[in-house]
Amino acid sequence: MTEREILEKRLEELRYKLETVKGEKCEIWTRVMGYHRPVSEFNKGKKSEFKERVYFEESVALKRL
């Protein structure tokens, strides 16, 4: 078996592993009105507001100085 064939076989094995990965649901919490709560419990309006949030990025802020 050539080195290329070995690498192709290993790549095929890794692709299979990647396709069969099963994750778990991740609960996202955020601070709202002074306390923390899970985003999954937000009402429709608050979920929409959460999706529109713009997060602070120091590198972007420094470019504006």
Secondary structure, 3 states (H helix, E strand, C coil): CCHHHHHHHHHHHHHHHHHCCCCCCCCCEEEECCEEEEHHHCCHHHHHHHHCCCCCCHHHHHHCC
